[in-house]
Amino acid sequence: MPKGAELFQLLLFLCLIFFALFRVEREERFLWFEEEGSLELRVLSPPQESEEGLRVKVEILGGDFPELRGKKALLLLYRSVDLPSKSFSMFAEVKAEGNRVYVKGSYRDIEDLISTKESIRDLYIKRVEEKFQDFQTRALILTYLFGEAREFLPQDLQYYFLRTGLLHLLVISGFHVGMVFLMLRFCLPYPYGLWLGAVGVSFYVLLLVPQEPPVLRAWLMLLLWVLIKLQEGRPNALTVLFFSASLLLLIEPSFVRSYSFWLSFFATLYILLGLRLLPPSDSLIYRYALLPTALSFFAFLGVSPLLLSFTNASMGGIIFSTPVGYLFFPFTLYGILQILTFFSLPTFPLEVTGKLILHVVSLLSHLDMELRTPLSTRTAYILSFCMALFLYVLGLLRKSSQHYRG
């Protein structure tokens, strides 16, 4: 596609950012209240114990506040040690502060348990829990393959991945989507393999994992790429990225306030811009060691400002992503085979590779490579966009110089 298409999609994306911000801010003006009423809730993460009771992330399914339907909230359940069910209704205090919602109540305020039919995802998760007895391996599988909340991982494992800068490997995004697609793509000849891969990825994204921004962005990009290939076209990765991000913001404007959306977007954007700057080479060392490390550097460059606006950033992700990523490759490959066979294959390969990954990450966590330079959110976004523009211009200059020499 010509450069004009890139600029058009970029302008469309920027317009939709402002449109999404306008819509979200307009809606949030009416979400400043503190009242009591009945709510239908669905638990999203493991409960965390505190002095007051249990704290847990929930989704509001319905109740006396229709404007909160579908929103995420933090539930504090006083004087409780366990949750009665994954879905229940209760009478509670509700406090809304723009895009933040807090729900408070006691165990005695629970009015009814909501019985819901088990989804395909629930069946798979139950199957994993039956097949894998080792708690750490089971937690890694549920987090890595099924997108369960990171709270399912023991605290020490969360710390290891965070300290090494490898927490992004646990987020379901392009790597998972790409692996599912490639495994199915080569099961049938062209073009039927493309259709099979697209259908398989759609099944995985829509039925087996939570529809979070990173996985939706990767899914849309892959579908667009497949459609363009089926039309005998040549996909432009930047145009596909901007169009996918624009479509997400159009459908779900609240993503404009999502850290996971922007982290995924900037990581992908910087990788694509980095690919335009890196020289081609047929060397195996370059292709399988230097190139992945360079792309990890560009991804870190893209996400580090935003990370520093709310936590620390570890430069370990640049160095460790490639070797640990290769450890995750057989784990992912066999995990997808297990998904395709409803976990009917022997569990031994996943258990061994899972324990190896966790052991290696725990060893690497002893190296302190964290950056502790807090940034304001506004500064973080400005830096990320400005550096992206700088890399884009460098790519244009490099291409122009190559054309001139040619």
C-alpha positions as YAML, in Angstrom:
chain: A
units: angstrom
residues:
- id: 1
  name: MET
  ca: [0.00, 0.00, 0.00]
- id: 2
  name: PRO
  ca: [1.27, 3.56, -0.67]
- id: 3
  name: LYS
  ca: [2.40, 5.82, 2.11]
- id: 4
  name: GLY
  ca: [-0.78, 7.86, 1.64]
- id: 5
  name: ALA
  ca: [-2.78, 4.92, 3.01]
- id: 6
  name: GLU
  ca: [-0.60, 4.85, 6.13]
- id: 7
  name: LEU
  ca: [-1.09, 8.57, 6.74]
- id: 8
  name: PHE
  ca: [-4.84, 8.30, 6.13]
- id: 9
  name: GLN
  ca: [-5.20, 5.46, 8.63]
- id: 10
  name: LEU
  ca: [-3.04, 7.36, 11.12]
- id: 11
  name: LEU
  ca: [-5.26, 10.46, 10.83]
- id: 12
  name: LEU
  ca: [-8.36, 8.28, 11.19]
- id: 13
  name: PHE
  ca: [-6.84, 6.68, 14.29]
- id: 14
  name: LEU
  ca: [-6.03, 10.06, 15.84]
- id: 15
  name: CYS
  ca: [-9.56, 11.30, 15.14]
- id: 16
  name: LEU
  ca: [-11.03, 8.23, 16.80]
- id: 17
  name: ILE
  ca: [-8.82, 8.77, 19.85]
- id: 18
  name: PHE
  ca: [-10.39, 12.20, 20.35]
- id: 19
  name: PHE
  ca: [-13.85, 10.80, 19.58]
- id: 20
  name: ALA
  ca: [-13.39, 8.02, 22.15]
- id: 21
  name: LEU
  ca: [-12.09, 10.45, 24.78]
- id: 22
  name: PHE
  ca: [-15.07, 12.74, 24.18]
- id: 23
  name: ARG
  ca: [-17.56, 9.88, 24.55]
- id: 24
  name: VAL
  ca: [-15.91, 8.43, 27.64]
- id: 25
  name: GLU
  ca: [-15.58, 11.78, 29.39]
- id: 26
  name: ARG
  ca: [-19.19, 12.65, 28.58]
- id: 27
  name: GLU
  ca: [-20.41, 9.35, 30.05]
- id: 28
  name: GLU
  ca: [-18.23, 9.70, 33.13]
- id: 29
  name: ARG
  ca: [-19.75, 13.08, 33.99]
- id: 30
  name: PHE
  ca: [-22.89, 11.21, 35.02]
- id: 31
  name: LEU
  ca: [-21.06, 8.50, 36.97]
- id: 32
  name: TRP
  ca: [-20.32, 10.38, 40.16]
- id: 33
  name: PHE
  ca: [-22.64, 9.10, 42.86]
- id: 34
  name: GLU
  ca: [-22.82, 7.04, 46.04]
- id: 35
  name: GLU
  ca: [-25.98, 5.00, 46.56]
- id: 36
  name: GLU
  ca: [-27.28, 1.62, 47.72]
- id: 37
  name: GLY
  ca: [-29.02, -0.98, 45.60]
- id: 38
  name: SER
  ca: [-29.02, -4.52, 44.23]
- id: 39
  name: LEU
  ca: [-26.37, -5.70, 41.81]
- id: 40
  name: GLU
  ca: [-25.72, -8.86, 39.82]
- id: 41
  name: LEU
  ca: [-22.00, -9.60, 39.89]
- id: 42
  name: ARG
  ca: [-19.60, -11.99, 38.21]
- id: 43
  name: VAL
  ca: [-16.19, -12.67, 39.78]
- id: 44
  name: LEU
  ca: [-13.22, -11.94, 37.50]
- id: 45
  name: SER
  ca: [-10.21, -12.71, 39.69]
- id: 46
  name: PRO
  ca: [-9.20, -14.66, 42.79]
- id: 47
  name: PRO
  ca: [-10.19, -12.88, 46.02]
- id: 48
  name: GLN
  ca: [-7.47, -11.17, 48.01]
- id: 49
  name: GLU
  ca: [-7.70, -11.22, 51.80]
- id: 50
  name: SER
  ca: [-7.46, -7.97, 53.76]
- id: 51
  name: GLU
  ca: [-8.15, -6.86, 57.33]
- id: 52
  name: GLU
  ca: [-11.68, -5.81, 56.34]
- id: 53
  name: GLY
  ca: [-12.58, -8.90, 54.34]
- id: 54
  name: LEU
  ca: [-12.19, -10.04, 50.74]
- id: 55
  name: ARG
  ca: [-11.30, -7.78, 47.85]
- id: 56
  name: VAL
  ca: [-12.07, -9.05, 44.37]
- id: 57
  name: LYS
  ca: [-12.53, -7.71, 40.84]
- id: 58
  name: VAL
  ca: [-16.05, -8.20, 39.51]
- id: 59
  name: GLU
  ca: [-18.12, -7.37, 36.46]
- id: 60
  name: ILE
  ca: [-21.54, -5.81, 36.95]
- id: 61
  name: LEU
  ca: [-24.07, -7.88, 35.00]
- id: 62
  name: GLY
  ca: [-27.22, -5.97, 35.99]
- id: 63
  name: GLY
  ca: [-29.25, -4.63, 38.89]
- id: 64
  name: ASP
  ca: [-30.57, -1.25, 39.98]
- id: 65
  name: PHE
  ca: [-27.90, 0.74, 38.12]
- id: 66
  name: PRO
  ca: [-28.29, 0.13, 34.37]
- id: 67
  name: GLU
  ca: [-25.60, 2.70, 33.59]
- id: 68
  name: LEU
  ca: [-23.06, 0.42, 35.30]
- id: 69
  name: ARG
  ca: [-23.95, -2.71, 33.33]
- id: 70
  name: GLY
  ca: [-20.85, -4.29, 31.81]
- id: 71
  name: LYS
  ca: [-18.43, -2.20, 33.87]
- id: 72
  name: LYS
  ca: [-15.65, -3.61, 36.04]
- id: 73
  name: ALA
  ca: [-15.68, -2.87, 39.76]
- id: 74
  name: LEU
  ca: [-13.75, -3.59, 42.94]
- id: 75
  name: LEU
  ca: [-15.85, -5.50, 45.48]
- id: 76
  name: LEU
  ca: [-15.10, -5.40, 49.20]
- id: 77
  name: LEU
  ca: [-16.96, -8.18, 50.99]
- id: 78
  name: TYR
  ca: [-16.79, -7.48, 54.72]
- id: 79
  name: ARG
  ca: [-16.00, -10.22, 57.24]
- id: 80
  name: SER
  ca: [-15.76, -12.95, 54.62]
- id: 81
  name: VAL
  ca: [-13.19, -15.65, 53.99]
- id: 82
  name: ASP
  ca: [-14.65, -17.14, 50.80]
- id: 83
  name: LEU
  ca: [-16.99, -16.37, 47.92]
- id: 84
  name: PRO
  ca: [-20.27, -18.31, 47.62]
- id: 85
  name: SER
  ca: [-20.19, -18.55, 43.82]
- id: 86
  name: LYS
  ca: [-18.66, -17.07, 40.70]
- id: 87
  name: SER
  ca: [-21.92, -15.18, 40.05]
- id: 88
  name: PHE
  ca: [-24.34, -13.80, 42.62]
- id: 89
  name: SER
  ca: [-26.65, -10.88, 43.39]
- id: 90
  name: MET
  ca: [-26.32, -8.73, 46.51]
- id: 91
  name: PHE
  ca: [-27.53, -5.52, 48.12]
- id: 92
  name: ALA
  ca: [-24.52, -3.23, 48.43]
- id: 93
  name: GLU
  ca: [-23.15, 0.26, 48.68]
- id: 94
  name: VAL
  ca: [-22.11, 1.50, 45.24]
- id: 95
  name: LYS
  ca: [-19.68, 4.35, 44.72]
- id: 96
  name: ALA
  ca: [-18.93, 5.52, 41.18]
- id: 97
  name: GLU
  ca: [-16.10, 7.94, 40.48]
- id: 98
  name: GLY
  ca: [-15.96, 8.37, 36.74]
- id: 99
  name: ASN
  ca: [-14.28, 5.27, 35.34]
- id: 100
  name: ARG
  ca: [-13.84, 3.69, 38.80]
- id: 101
  name: VAL
  ca: [-16.59, 1.76, 40.55]
- id: 102
  name: TYR
  ca: [-16.46, 0.44, 44.13]
- id: 103
  name: VAL
  ca: [-18.94, -2.01, 45.66]
- id: 104
  name: LYS
  ca: [-19.15, -2.70, 49.40]
- id: 105
  name: GLY
  ca: [-21.25, -5.17, 51.33]
- id: 106
  name: SER
  ca: [-21.16, -8.09, 53.73]
- id: 107
  name: TYR
  ca: [-21.71, -11.80, 53.25]
- id: 108
  name: ARG
  ca: [-25.22, -11.38, 54.73]
- id: 109
  name: ASP
  ca: [-26.11, -8.92, 51.95]
- id: 110
  name: ILE
  ca: [-25.85, -11.64, 49.29]
- id: 111
  name: GLU
  ca: [-29.40, -12.17, 48.05]
- id: 112
  name: ASP
  ca: [-29.12, -15.03, 45.59]
- id: 113
  name: LEU
  ca: [-26.66, -17.20, 43.70]
- id: 114
  name: ILE
  ca: [-26.84, -16.90, 39.93]
- id: 115
  name: SER
  ca: [-26.65, -20.24, 38.17]
- id: 116
  name: THR
  ca: [-25.05, -19.93, 34.76]
- id: 117
  name: LYS
  ca: [-24.49, -22.56, 32.13]
- id: 118
  name: GLU
  ca: [-20.89, -23.65, 31.86]
- id: 119
  name: SER
  ca: [-19.17, -22.11, 28.86]
- id: 120
  name: ILE
  ca: [-16.63, -23.86, 26.66]
- id: 121
  name: ARG
  ca: [-13.95, -21.87, 28.47]
- id: 122
  name: ASP
  ca: [-15.22, -23.13, 31.85]
- id: 123
  name: LEU
  ca: [-15.07, -26.72, 30.59]
- id: 124
  name: TYR
  ca: [-11.48, -26.28, 29.45]
- id: 125
  name: ILE
  ca: [-10.44, -24.68, 32.73]
- id: 126
  name: LYS
  ca: [-12.05, -27.49, 34.70]
- id: 127
  name: ARG
  ca: [-10.24, -30.00, 32.49]
- id: 128
  name: VAL
  ca: [-6.90, -28.34, 33.21]
- id: 129
  name: GLU
  ca: [-7.60, -28.37, 36.94]
- id: 130
  name: GLU
  ca: [-8.35, -32.09, 36.76]
- id: 131
  name: LYS
  ca: [-5.30, -33.03, 34.68]
- id: 132
  name: PHE
  ca: [-2.56, -30.96, 36.33]
- id: 133
  name: GLN
  ca: [-1.89, -31.50, 40.01]
- id: 134
  name: ASP
  ca: [1.14, -29.23, 40.36]
- id: 135
  name: PHE
  ca: [-0.22, -25.85, 41.45]
- id: 136
  name: GLN
  ca: [2.46, -23.69, 39.81]
- id: 137
  name: THR
  ca: [2.27, -25.47, 36.44]
- id: 138
  name: ARG
  ca: [-1.53, -25.33, 36.50]
- id: 139
  name: ALA
  ca: [-1.46, -21.62, 37.32]
- id: 140
  name: LEU
  ca: [0.99, -20.96, 34.45]
- id: 141
  name: ILE
  ca: [-1.21, -22.85, 31.97]
- id: 142
  name: LEU
  ca: [-4.37, -21.04, 33.05]
- id: 143
  name: THR
  ca: [-2.67, -17.64, 32.94]
- id: 144
  name: TYR
  ca: [-0.65, -18.13, 29.76]
- id: 145
  name: LEU
  ca: [-3.04, -20.17, 27.58]
- id: 146
  name: PHE
  ca: [-6.44, -19.08, 28.90]
- id: 147
  name: GLY
  ca: [-5.81, -15.52, 30.05]
- id: 148
  name: GLU
  ca: [-6.82, -16.06, 33.66]
- id: 149
  name: ALA
  ca: [-5.99, -13.10, 35.89]
- id: 150
  name: ARG
  ca: [-2.35, -12.93, 36.93]
- id: 151
  name: GLU
  ca: [-3.55, -13.18, 40.53]
- id: 152
  name: PHE
  ca: [-3.92, -16.92, 39.86]
- id: 153
  name: LEU
  ca: [-0.11, -17.08, 39.87]
- id: 154
  name: PRO
  ca: [1.55, -17.34, 43.29]
- id: 155
  name: GLN
  ca: [2.93, -14.03, 44.54]
- id: 156
  name: ASP
  ca: [6.54, -15.12, 44.09]
- id: 157
  name: LEU
  ca: [5.99, -16.05, 40.44]
- id: 158
  name: GLN
  ca: [4.30, -12.72, 39.75]
- id: 159
  name: TYR
  ca: [7.30, -11.00, 41.30]
- id: 160
  name: TYR
  ca: [9.78, -12.99, 39.17]
- id: 161
  name: PHE
  ca: [8.05, -12.10, 35.87]
- id: 162
  name: LEU
  ca: [7.63, -8.46, 36.89]
- id: 163
  name: ARG
  ca: [11.24, -8.03, 38.02]
- id: 164
  name: THR
  ca: [12.67, -9.62, 34.85]
- id: 165
  name: GLY
  ca: [10.49, -7.53, 32.56]
- id: 166
  name: LEU
  ca: [8.88, -10.68, 31.17]
- id: 167
  name: LEU
  ca: [5.36, -10.07, 32.43]
- id: 168
  name: HIS
  ca: [4.28, -9.29, 28.87]
- id: 169
  name: LEU
  ca: [4.89, -12.93, 27.94]
- id: 170
  name: LEU
  ca: [1.92, -13.93, 30.10]
- id: 171
  name: VAL
  ca: [-0.45, -11.57, 28.28]
- id: 172
  name: ILE
  ca: [-2.39, -13.25, 25.49]
- id: 173
  name: SER
  ca: [-1.66, -11.25, 22.36]
- id: 174
  name: GLY
  ca: [0.05, -11.58, 19.00]
- id: 175
  name: PHE
  ca: [2.33, -14.49, 19.86]
- id: 176
  name: HIS
  ca: [-0.54, -16.73, 20.97]
- id: 177
  name: VAL
  ca: [-2.77, -15.70, 18.07]
- id: 178
  name: GLY
  ca: [0.05, -16.20, 15.59]
- id: 179
  name: MET
  ca: [0.93, -19.65, 16.92]
- id: 180
  name: VAL
  ca: [-2.68, -20.87, 16.74]
- id: 181
  name: PHE
  ca: [-2.94, -19.54, 13.19]
- id: 182
  name: LEU
  ca: [0.33, -21.06, 11.96]
- id: 183
  name: MET
  ca: [-0.44, -24.50, 13.38]
- id: 184
  name: LEU
  ca: [-3.77, -24.58, 11.55]
- id: 185
  name: ARG
  ca: [-2.60, -22.71, 8.47]
- id: 186
  name: PHE
  ca: [-0.36, -25.55, 7.29]
- id: 187
  name: CYS
  ca: [-2.93, -28.29, 7.90]
- id: 188
  name: LEU
  ca: [-4.56, -27.52, 4.54]
- id: 189
  name: PRO
  ca: [-3.25, -26.24, 1.21]
- id: 190
  name: TYR
  ca: [-3.56, -22.57, 0.21]
- id: 191
  name: PRO
  ca: [-6.03, -20.84, 0.41]
- id: 192
  name: TYR
  ca: [-8.04, -23.23, 2.60]
- id: 193
  name: GLY
  ca: [-5.34, -23.17, 5.24]
- id: 194
  name: LEU
  ca: [-5.83, -19.42, 5.64]
- id: 195
  name: TRP
  ca: [-9.55, -19.91, 6.24]
- id: 196
  name: LEU
  ca: [-8.90, -22.73, 8.72]
- id: 197
  name: GLY
  ca: [-6.36, -20.62, 10.60]
- id: 198
  name: ALA
  ca: [-8.70, -17.63, 10.75]
- id: 199
  name: VAL
  ca: [-11.59, -19.78, 12.01]
- id: 200
  name: GLY
  ca: [-9.38, -21.49, 14.61]
- id: 201
  name: VAL
  ca: [-8.03, -18.18, 15.90]
- id: 202
  name: SER
  ca: [-11.56, -16.80, 16.12]
- id: 203
  name: PHE
  ca: [-12.65, -19.82, 18.16]
- id: 204
  name: TYR
  ca: [-9.70, -19.32, 20.51]
- id: 205
  name: VAL
  ca: [-10.22, -15.56, 20.94]
- id: 206
  name: LEU
  ca: [-14.01, -15.50, 21.21]
- id: 207
  name: LEU
  ca: [-14.64, -18.66, 23.24]
- id: 208
  name: LEU
  ca: [-11.53, -19.58, 25.25]
- id: 209
  name: VAL
  ca: [-9.91, -16.36, 26.47]
- id: 210
  name: PRO
  ca: [-11.15, -13.04, 27.89]
- id: 211
  name: GLN
  ca: [-11.70, -10.42, 25.20]
- id: 212
  name: GLU
  ca: [-9.05, -8.00, 26.44]
- id: 213
  name: PRO
  ca: [-7.65, -5.26, 24.17]
- id: 214
  name: PRO
  ca: [-4.30, -6.96, 23.33]
- id: 215
  name: VAL
  ca: [-5.87, -10.19, 22.08]
- id: 216
  name: LEU
  ca: [-8.65, -8.36, 20.22]
- id: 217
  name: ARG
  ca: [-6.08, -6.12, 18.53]
- id: 218
  name: ALA
  ca: [-3.99, -9.14, 17.46]
- id: 219
  name: TRP
  ca: [-7.09, -11.01, 16.27]
- id: 220
  name: LEU
  ca: [-8.35, -8.11, 14.15]
- id: 221
  name: MET
  ca: [-4.91, -7.58, 12.64]
- id: 222
  name: LEU
  ca: [-4.68, -11.23, 11.67]
- id: 223
  name: LEU
  ca: [-8.18, -11.29, 10.15]
- id: 224
  name: LEU
  ca: [-7.40, -8.18, 8.09]
- id: 225
  name: TRP
  ca: [-4.09, -9.70, 6.96]
- id: 226
  name: VAL
  ca: [-5.87, -12.91, 5.88]
- id: 227
  name: LEU
  ca: [-8.57, -11.00, 3.97]
- id: 228
  name: ILE
  ca: [-5.95, -8.94, 2.13]
- id: 229
  name: LYS
  ca: [-3.93, -12.08, 1.27]
- id: 230
  name: LEU
  ca: [-7.05, -13.83, -0.03]
- id: 231
  name: GLN
  ca: [-7.58, -10.84, -2.34]
- id: 232
  name: GLU
  ca: [-4.01, -11.35, -3.62]
- id: 233
  name: GLY
  ca: [-2.98, -8.10, -1.97]
- id: 234
  name: ARG
  ca: [0.16, -7.10, -0.07]
- id: 235
  name: PRO
  ca: [-0.72, -6.19, 3.54]
- id: 236
  name: ASN
  ca: [0.87, -3.06, 4.97]
- id: 237
  name: ALA
  ca: [1.47, -3.87, 8.64]
- id: 238
  name: LEU
  ca: [1.27, -0.25, 9.87]
- id: 239
  name: THR
  ca: [-1.99, 0.36, 8.02]
- id: 240
  name: VAL
  ca: [-3.45, -2.87, 9.42]
- id: 241
  name: LEU
  ca: [-2.39, -1.85, 12.95]
- id: 242
  name: PHE
  ca: [-3.94, 1.63, 12.72]
- id: 243
  name: PHE
  ca: [-7.16, 0.30, 11.18]
- id: 244
  name: SER
  ca: [-7.50, -2.44, 13.83]
- id: 245
  name: ALA
  ca: [-6.89, 0.02, 16.67]
- id: 246
  name: SER
  ca: [-9.37, 2.47, 15.13]
- id: 247
  name: LEU
  ca: [-12.02, -0.23, 14.86]
- id: 248
  name: LEU
  ca: [-11.54, -1.19, 18.51]
- id: 249
  name: LEU
  ca: [-11.91, 2.41, 19.67]
- id: 250
  name: LEU
  ca: [-15.00, 2.83, 17.52]
- id: 251
  name: ILE
  ca: [-16.65, -0.28, 18.97]
- id: 252
  name: GLU
  ca: [-15.43, 0.16, 22.55]
- id: 253
  name: PRO
  ca: [-14.42, 3.78, 23.28]
- id: 254
  name: SER
  ca: [-13.50, 2.91, 26.89]
- id: 255
  name: PHE
  ca: [-10.37, 1.19, 25.54]
- id: 256
  name: VAL
  ca: [-8.87, 4.67, 25.14]
- id: 257
  name: ARG
  ca: [-8.38, 4.63, 28.93]
- id: 258
  name: SER
  ca: [-7.02, 1.06, 28.99]
- id: 259
  name: TYR
  ca: [-3.33, 0.64, 29.81]
- id: 260
  name: SER
  ca: [-3.34, -2.83, 28.22]
- id: 261
  name: PHE
  ca: [-4.67, -1.37, 24.96]
- id: 262
  name: TRP
  ca: [-1.92, 1.24, 24.76]
- id: 263
  name: LEU
  ca: [0.87, -1.07, 25.92]
- id: 264
  name: SER
  ca: [-0.09, -3.58, 23.24]
- id: 265
  name: PHE
  ca: [-0.46, -0.86, 20.61]
- id: 266
  name: PHE
  ca: [2.87, 0.82, 21.32]
- id: 267
  name: ALA
  ca: [4.74, -2.49, 21.55]
- id: 268
  name: THR
  ca: [3.42, -3.55, 18.14]
- id: 269
  name: LEU
  ca: [3.93, -0.11, 16.61]
- id: 270
  name: TYR
  ca: [7.56, 0.10, 17.70]
- id: 271
  name: ILE
  ca: [8.29, -3.44, 16.51]
- id: 272
  name: LEU
  ca: [6.92, -2.61, 13.06]
- id: 273
  name: LEU
  ca: [8.86, 0.66, 12.94]
- id: 274
  name: GLY
  ca: [11.98, -1.14, 14.13]
- id: 275
  name: LEU
  ca: [11.69, -3.72, 11.35]
- id: 276
  name: ARG
  ca: [11.91, -0.89, 8.82]
- id: 277
  name: LEU
  ca: [15.21, 0.27, 10.31]
- id: 278
  name: LEU
  ca: [16.94, -3.08, 10.70]
- id: 279
  name: PRO
  ca: [19.05, -4.34, 7.79]
- id: 280
  name: PRO
  ca: [18.12, -7.65, 6.12]
- id: 281
  name: SER
  ca: [20.43, -10.60, 6.59]
- id: 282
  name: ASP
  ca: [20.37, -14.35, 5.92]
- id: 283
  name: SER
  ca: [22.65, -15.11, 8.86]
- id: 284
  name: LEU
  ca: [21.11, -17.64, 11.27]
- id: 285
  name: ILE
  ca: [22.65, -15.84, 14.27]
- id: 286
  name: TYR
  ca: [21.11, -12.58, 13.09]
- id: 287
  name: ARG
  ca: [17.71, -14.09, 12.34]
- id: 288
  name: TYR
  ca: [17.27, -16.13, 15.51]
- id: 289
  name: ALA
  ca: [19.28, -14.14, 18.08]
- id: 290
  name: LEU
  ca: [20.16, -10.59, 17.09]
- id: 291
  name: LEU
  ca: [16.90, -9.73, 15.32]
- id: 292
  name: PRO
  ca: [14.57, -10.91, 18.14]
- id: 293
  name: THR
  ca: [16.72, -9.05, 20.68]
- id: 294
  name: ALA
  ca: [16.61, -5.88, 18.58]
- id: 295
  name: LEU
  ca: [12.83, -6.14, 18.30]
- id: 296
  name: SER
  ca: [12.60, -6.64, 22.07]
- id: 297
  name: PHE
  ca: [14.57, -3.41, 22.42]
- id: 298
  name: PHE
  ca: [12.11, -1.53, 20.20]
- id: 299
  name: ALA
  ca: [9.14, -2.99, 22.07]
- id: 300
  name: PHE
  ca: [10.71, -1.92, 25.38]
- id: 301
  name: LEU
  ca: [11.32, 1.54, 23.94]
- id: 302
  name: GLY
  ca: [7.63, 1.77, 23.09]
- id: 303
  name: VAL
  ca: [6.14, 0.61, 26.37]
- id: 304
  name: SER
  ca: [8.66, 1.83, 28.95]
- id: 305
  name: PRO
  ca: [7.33, 5.43, 29.21]
- id: 306
  name: LEU
  ca: [3.82, 4.19, 29.88]
- id: 307
  name: LEU
  ca: [5.06, 1.55, 32.34]
- id: 308
  name: LEU
  ca: [6.99, 4.20, 34.25]
- id: 309
  name: SER
  ca: [3.80, 6.21, 34.66]
- id: 310
  name: PHE
  ca: [2.35, 3.59, 37.03]
- id: 311
  name: THR
  ca: [5.10, 1.09, 37.92]
- id: 312
  name: ASN
  ca: [8.74, 0.23, 37.24]
- id: 313
  name: ALA
  ca: [10.16, -0.96, 33.92]
- id: 314
  name: SER
  ca: [12.81, -3.64, 33.67]
- id: 315
  name: MET
  ca: [15.45, -3.63, 30.96]
- id: 316
  name: GLY
  ca: [15.71, -7.36, 31.51]
- id: 317
  name: GLY
  ca: [12.91, -7.74, 28.97]
- id: 318
  name: ILE
  ca: [15.34, -6.71, 26.22]
- id: 319
  name: ILE
  ca: [17.88, -9.40, 27.05]
- id: 320
  name: PHE
  ca: [15.68, -12.14, 28.50]
- id: 321
  name: SER
  ca: [12.72, -12.06, 26.09]
- id: 322
  name: THR
  ca: [14.53, -13.98, 23.35]
- id: 323
  name: PRO
  ca: [15.90, -16.96, 25.37]
- id: 324
  name: VAL
  ca: [12.81, -17.26, 27.57]
- id: 325
  name: GLY
  ca: [10.63, -16.80, 24.47]
- id: 326
  name: TYR
  ca: [12.31, -19.85, 22.93]
- id: 327
  name: LEU
  ca: [11.50, -21.79, 26.11]
- id: 328
  name: PHE
  ca: [7.88, -20.72, 25.75]
- id: 329
  name: PHE
  ca: [7.80, -21.90, 22.13]
- id: 330
  name: PRO
  ca: [7.48, -25.66, 22.83]
- id: 331
  name: PHE
  ca: [5.24, -24.88, 25.81]
- id: 332
  name: THR
  ca: [2.92, -22.91, 23.52]
- id: 333
  name: LEU
  ca: [3.08, -25.47, 20.72]
- id: 334
  name: TYR
  ca: [2.16, -28.39, 22.95]
- id: 335
  name: GLY
  ca: [-0.39, -26.29, 24.80]
- id: 336
  name: ILE
  ca: [-2.22, -25.55, 21.56]
- id: 337
  name: LEU
  ca: [-2.15, -29.26, 20.69]
- id: 338
  name: GLN
  ca: [-3.69, -29.92, 24.10]
- id: 339
  name: ILE
  ca: [-6.41, -27.35, 23.40]
- id: 340
  name: LEU
  ca: [-7.18, -28.97, 20.04]
- id: 341
  name: THR
  ca: [-7.52, -32.38, 21.73]
- id: 342
  name: PHE
  ca: [-9.31, -31.09, 24.86]
- id: 343
  name: PHE
  ca: [-6.21, -31.92, 26.95]
- id: 344
  name: SER
  ca: [-6.30, -35.61, 26.07]
- id: 345
  name: LEU
  ca: [-2.55, -35.87, 25.41]
- id: 346
  name: PRO
  ca: [0.02, -36.76, 28.09]
- id: 347
  name: THR
  ca: [0.65, -33.87, 30.50]
- id: 348
  name: PHE
  ca: [4.35, -34.62, 30.97]
- id: 349
  name: PRO
  ca: [5.72, -32.26, 28.23]
- id: 350
  name: LEU
  ca: [3.77, -29.27, 29.56]
- id: 351
  name: GLU
  ca: [4.76, -29.99, 33.14]
- id: 352
  name: VAL
  ca: [8.46, -30.27, 32.32]
- id: 353
  name: THR
  ca: [8.65, -27.19, 30.10]
- id: 354
  name: GLY
  ca: [6.46, -25.20, 32.51]
- id: 355
  name: LYS
  ca: [8.69, -25.98, 35.49]
- id: 356
  name: LEU
  ca: [11.79, -25.20, 33.41]
- id: 357
  name: ILE
  ca: [10.37, -21.80, 32.43]
- id: 358
  name: LEU
  ca: [9.48, -20.92, 36.01]
- id: 359
  name: HIS
  ca: [12.89, -22.03, 37.28]
- id: 360
  name: VAL
  ca: [14.77, -19.98, 34.66]
- id: 361
  name: VAL
  ca: [12.66, -16.87, 35.29]
- id: 362
  name: SER
  ca: [13.20, -17.20, 39.06]
- id: 363
  name: LEU
  ca: [16.98, -17.36, 38.52]
- id: 364
  name: LEU
  ca: [16.96, -14.34, 36.19]
- id: 365
  name: SER
  ca: [14.98, -12.33, 38.74]
- id: 366
  name: HIS
  ca: [18.11, -12.07, 40.90]
- id: 367
  name: LEU
  ca: [19.54, -9.61, 38.36]
- id: 368
  name: ASP
  ca: [18.29, -6.12, 39.16]
- id: 369
  name: MET
  ca: [17.71, -4.28, 35.87]
- id: 370
  name: GLU
  ca: [14.70, -2.21, 36.87]
- id: 371
  name: LEU
  ca: [14.27, 1.45, 35.94]
- id: 372
  name: ARG
  ca: [12.68, 3.61, 38.62]
- id: 373
  name: THR
  ca: [12.02, 6.93, 36.94]
- id: 374
  name: PRO
  ca: [8.39, 7.91, 37.52]
- id: 375
  name: LEU
  ca: [6.66, 9.81, 34.73]
- id: 376
  name: SER
  ca: [3.30, 11.51, 34.57]
- id: 377
  name: THR
  ca: [0.73, 9.85, 32.32]
- id: 378
  name: ARG
  ca: [0.67, 12.82, 29.95]
- id: 379
  name: THR
  ca: [4.46, 12.86, 29.64]
- id: 380
  name: ALA
  ca: [4.47, 9.10, 28.98]
- id: 381
  name: TYR
  ca: [2.02, 9.36, 26.08]
- id: 382
  name: ILE
  ca: [3.82, 12.37, 24.58]
- id: 383
  name: LEU
  ca: [7.17, 10.55, 24.72]
- id: 384
  name: SER
  ca: [5.77, 7.37, 23.16]
- id: 385
  name: PHE
  ca: [4.09, 9.23, 20.28]
- id: 386
  name: CYS
  ca: [7.07, 11.51, 19.65]
- id: 387
  name: MET
  ca: [9.57, 8.66, 19.59]
- id: 388
  name: ALA
  ca: [7.29, 6.72, 17.24]
- id: 389
  name: LEU
  ca: [7.18, 9.69, 14.90]
- id: 390
  name: PHE
  ca: [10.98, 9.96, 15.06]
- id: 391
  name: LEU
  ca: [11.38, 6.26, 14.16]
- id: 392
  name: TYR
  ca: [8.86, 6.61, 11.33]
- id: 393
  name: VAL
  ca: [10.79, 9.53, 9.82]
- id: 394
  name: LEU
  ca: [14.05, 7.59, 10.17]
- id: 395
  name: GLY
  ca: [12.45, 4.71, 8.27]
- id: 396
  name: LEU
  ca: [11.39, 7.05, 5.47]
- id: 397
  name: LEU
  ca: [14.89, 8.56, 5.27]
- id: 398
  name: ARG
  ca: [16.48, 5.10, 5.19]
- id: 399
  name: LYS
  ca: [14.17, 3.97, 2.39]
- id: 400
  name: SER
  ca: [14.84, 7.16, 0.44]
- id: 401
  name: SER
  ca: [18.61, 6.72, 0.74]
- id: 402
  name: GLN
  ca: [18.36, 3.10, -0.41]
- id: 403
  name: HIS
  ca: [16.24, 4.17, -3.39]
- id: 404
  name: TYR
  ca: [18.75, 6.90, -4.23]
- id: 405
  name: ARG
  ca: [21.70, 4.49, -4.09]
- id: 406
  name: GLY
  ca: [19.74, 2.01, -6.18]
...
